[in-house]
Amino acid sequence: MYRAIKVVVEHHADGYISYPLGLKGVVVGQGETYAEALQDIESAIRFHVESFGEDVLDPDPETPVLEAFVAEAGVQVK
């Protein structure tokens, strides 16, 4: 079975990290390139599902992640 899962990929000075949205549990991927981080998170998601079952894919099927946005918020710090 094929499932489309929304994934965030962040670019940092030392590489890329990635994580899926809407899964139960913590799943993180990484790589030196965007493609490597995406490939790593796909592998990590497969392992997560194999380890904990398909229930991790739909924590709340009534409210799936439809879209994801990146926004900036300002907060006051000391």
C-alpha positions in Angstrom: 0.0 0.0 0.0 1.3 3.5 -0.9 0.6 6.4 1.5 1.5 10.1 0.8 2.8 11.7 4.0 3.6 15.4 4.3 7.2 15.9 5.3 9.1 19.0 6.5 12.7 19.3 5.3 14.9 22.0 7.0 18.2 23.2 5.6 20.9 24.0 8.2 24.5 25.0 7.8 25.6 21.4 8.5 23.0 19.6 6.3 19.3 18.8 6.1 16.9 17.3 8.6 13.4 16.1 7.9 10.3 15.0 9.8 6.8 13.9 8.9 3.6 15.6 9.9 0.7 13.9 11.4 2.3 10.7 12.6 2.2 9.3 16.2 5.7 9.2 17.7 8.9 10.9 16.8 10.5 10.2 13.4 13.5 12.2 12.1 15.7 11.9 9.0 18.9 13.7 8.0 21.3 14.0 5.1 23.9 16.2 3.5 21.5 17.0 0.7 17.7 17.6 0.4 17.4 14.3 -1.5 19.3 12.4 1.1 17.2 13.8 3.9 14.0 12.9 2.0 15.3 9.4 1.3 16.3 9.0 5.0 12.9 10.1 6.3 11.1 7.7 3.9 13.2 4.8 5.3 12.6 6.0 8.9 8.8 6.1 8.3 8.9 2.6 6.9 10.8 1.4 10.0 8.4 3.2 12.3 5.4 1.6 10.7 7.0 -1.8 10.8 7.9 -1.4 14.5 4.7 0.1 15.7 2.0 -0.8 13.2 -0.1 1.1 10.7 -2.0 2.9 13.4 0.9 5.4 13.6 -0.1 6.7 10.2 -3.5 8.1 11.2 -3.5 9.5 14.7 -6.8 11.2 14.0 -8.3 10.3 10.6 -11.0 12.8 11.1 -8.5 15.7 11.0 -5.7 14.8 8.6 -2.9 17.3 7.7 -4.3 19.0 4.6 -1.5 21.6 4.2 1.5 22.7 6.0 2.9 26.3 6.1 6.1 27.8 7.3 5.5 31.0 9.2 7.6 33.3 11.4 6.5 34.5 14.8 8.2 37.0 17.0 8.7 36.3 20.7 10.3 38.5 23.3 13.4 36.9 25.0 15.6 38.3 27.8 
